[in-house]
Amino acid sequence: MYNSKLASAFALLAFTTAQHVTVPTTCTGNFTGGTDEVLYTVPYTYDQVMSIIGSYKNLTWSGNPDDTVKLNGTDNTVGTARTYDTAGAHVIETILTYSKPPSPGPYDEVHNTAVLSVGALSFYIPYDGTTVTSYCDGKAAQFNFTAQYCANNATAAGAILHMLHLADAVTVGTFLGGQNFTSCAALGASGASAPPTAPSTTAGSTATSGAPAASSSVVPATGAAATMYTAGIGAGALALGAALLAV
């Protein structure tokens, strides 16, 4: 059976001043480091994507209604933390960098995340970044979710983060109409402006573009775990992560 009960530790990480982010090169205690990267392209414009994700307080696209997310400061401002509960976990995420220029962007948001536990797994995230870049002559936008994390089981933590980020990207596309990206040509755009199809990093990373995938290159989701994948629902992705740890 899998254990989907989550607990939180209220320890915030401070690795930034102003717009400068310093990510620690080593992890504390019995934690080891890992990196996960998700690329996901949607056939919608940068401005359309910003209409969904352009407020740090708004996490409806990640399965949390707006009235469940609390800020301790000004929205979209470095140093502001948001807190919310998902699948029994109390999550604390503090903005390290934030930039939301007009189209064509790119949008860039980085935060850290306090320690979380999933059963026997514990992890924290010194660097959890989201970039949105315009492609296909402005007719498509690509998400790049990159997480540098520390965990007592780096493989399992990477699987959970991969599923969470993939679900988030898929949900934004669903909110905007549910179309899958296939190519710039299908959008009547030049192929020279096509998005990349491979992550820029390699450690524990996966590129995903177009139709949603219910598996991770870090830990494949099969059987019962695969059926638990719920696009866009943070609790569903966390439950999948717990299922990956099933004994």
Buried (B, 14 or more C-beta within 10 A) or exposed (E): EBBBEBEBEEEEBEBBEEEEBEBEEEBEEEBBBBBBBBBBBBBBBBBBBBBBBBBBBBBBBBBBEEEEBEBEBEBBEBBBBBBBBBBEBBBBBBBBBBBBEEBBBBBBBBBBBBBBBBBEBBBBBBBBBBBBBBBBBBBBBBBBBBBBBBBBBBBBBBBBBBBBBBBBBBBBBBBBEEEBBBBBEBBEBEEEBBBBEEBEEEBBBBBBBBEBBBBBBBBEBEEEBEEBBBBBBBBBBBBBBBBBBEE
